[in-house]
C-alpha cells in the first residue's frame, strides 16, 4: 500500500495546497497543508521503523491520498482550517467537543434578539428568523462554560430590554398585546410597531449589548451616562431612571468580574498558555480587553500525543481562531507556534488589520503567561482527579462486583425503541475507558422481529452485532431493561464468539442492576459511583435508540407525504431525497431550490412546496 501511495505522491504537483489522508473506508483521517505538496506528502511515506507511534499508526491506516492545489500558502492554510473543522480527522489536533461549545448570537433581524447556540446549530438557526437587509449576524465566543453563558444572558435580559420572542417583526404593529416582559420593563416591545419603537431606538440597546459582550465596559458606561443625562435634560425622568439603574448594574458586574492586570497598557489581547498533565493537554485562554482580564476559558485537546508544544500551539491557533468571531490585535503564547509568520498573515486577513503573535521571555506579559499556565495545570489536575473518582474507581468496583480479571476497557450498551410496535430501531453505544466513544456508535433498523416484541428485536440486534467479527470484542455488555431483556440477550449470544462476554441489565424505577448468575438484582444508593457510570451508558444508548426511531418515523412520514403529491412517483421521490441529502433539508428547501432538482418543473415545485409546508 505504501509503495503504491509513494508512486502516487511522486506525481503530485510541486505547488502549495492541502492534502487529505484517507482510510480504507474513504474517511478523512488527516488534513495538512504544504508549500510543496509533492515533498510534504512523500515525507509521510518514508521508511519509519524508528518513527513516532503517531506516524506509524497513521501509515497503518492510510489507504488513499487526495489533494487540492491553491495559489498561495495562506490560501492553503485557510482551506486546511475549514477542512479540519468539517471532517475532524482523528490524527489532527482538535479542540475536544468543539461542536458543543456555546456561542452568543445577535440575530440579523430588523429587531434583533440574543440567542445561545452551538457551532453545529448555526446553519440550522438561520432558518428561524427573517434577515433584514444590510444587517449581519454577530457571534461571540466560543465559550467553554455554558452555565456562565446562561448567567450572562439572564443578566442581559434583566438589564437591557431586548426582545426574547421569536415572532418575525417587520415594523408593523402585532395584533397581540405586549408580553409580560414589557410590563416588567425588560423588553421595549417592538411588536407594537415602528411608531412605538423605532429601529433606531432599539438599535441603541443592541449596541449596548454588543459593547458588553465585547468587554467594553468603560465605553458602555460612558454611553449610558450620556443617554441618562440627555433624558434628564429632556425631563424624561422615567427613562433617565431606567438608564441609571442599568448603569449601576453594569458597574456592579464590571467590578465583580474584572481584574486589573499588572501592566498599565489598555490593550486588547488574548493570553494562551499550554500545559500537560497525565497524558492530557489543554490550552488556557485569558481574554484581556482594555487592559483588564475579562474572562478565561479552558480548552482540552485531542490528537496531541507525541506532538511538540510548538506544533500543538500552531494547531490550536488555527482551530480556535477559525471558530472565534473576534481576533484581538495581540496574541500572547506560552510556546512559539511553528509557522508563526504564516499564521500572523492568516489572522491579519481574518481580522482586517495587523495581528501580532508574541512569545514573551520576561516582563509583565511573561508573568501573565505563567499565570495562565498555572491555571491550566490546576484545571488539568482537577479534571484528572474527577476522572479517577467518576470513572477509574467505579470501573474497578464494577470489575470486582462482576468478578472480571480487570477493569472493563470496552463496554457496549444496547437498547430498543419503537412507538406502538412500529418503526422499531435498535442502538449500540461504546464506552472506552469509561468515556463515550462515538466513532463506534451504531444504529440498527429492526426488520425481522414481530411488531412490539422487544425481546425478539433485541435478539435480532445482538445477532447482527455478533456477525461483525471485525469489530473489537467488548469486555462487558450493558442492556437497557430488566431480567427478561438480560435473558433474551444471553440467548442471542449463546454459542457465538461473544458468548463469554459478561452481561448486565439496568432496569428503571427504581434503578437496579441484574446479573447473569444472580437471582436477585443489585441495588445501589442513588449517589453510588458505579450506578452513575452504568446509568450514563444506559441513558446514552436510550437516547441513541430514540433518535434512530424518530428518524425512521420521520423518513416514513415524508415518504408517505411525497407519495400523496400528484406527479411525484418513486423516481422523482428518489431524486428529491438524493438531491437534498436528507428529509429535513427537503422540508426546509425553498421554492427556488426545489426547481433545481432534475425533472421538477416550476408547477410541480410549487405543488411540493405547498404540500410539505401545509403538512408541517
ABEGO torsion letter per residue (X at the ends): XAAAAAAAAAABBBBBEBBBBBBAAGBBABBBBBABAAAAAAAAABBAAABBAAAAAAAAABABBBBBBBABAAAAAAAAAAAAAAAGBAABBBBBGAAABBBBBBBBBABBBBBBBBAAAAAAAAAABBBBBGBBBBBBOBBABAAAAAAAAAAAAAABBBBABABBBAGBBBABBBBAAAAAGABAGAAAEAAABBAAAAAAAAAAAAAAAAGBAAAAAAAAAAAAAAAAAAGBAAAAAAAAAAAAAAAAAAAAABBBBABABBBBBBBBBBBBBGGBBBBBBBBBBGGBBABBBBBBBBGABGBBAAAAAAAAAAAAAAABABBBABBBBABBBBGAAAAAAAAAAAAGBBBBBBBBABEAAAAAAAAAAAAAAAAAAAAAAAAAAAAAAAAAAAAAAAGBABBBABBBBBBBBBBGGBGBBBBBBBBBGGBBBAAABBBBBBAABBBGBAAAAAAAAAAAAAABAABBBBABBBBBEBAAAAAAAAAAABGBAAAABBBBBBBBOBBBBBBAABABBBBBBAABAAAAAAAAAAAAAAAAAAAAAAAAAAAAAAAAAAAABBGBBAAAAAAAAAAAGBAAAAAABBAAAAAABBGBBAAAAAAAAAAAAAAX
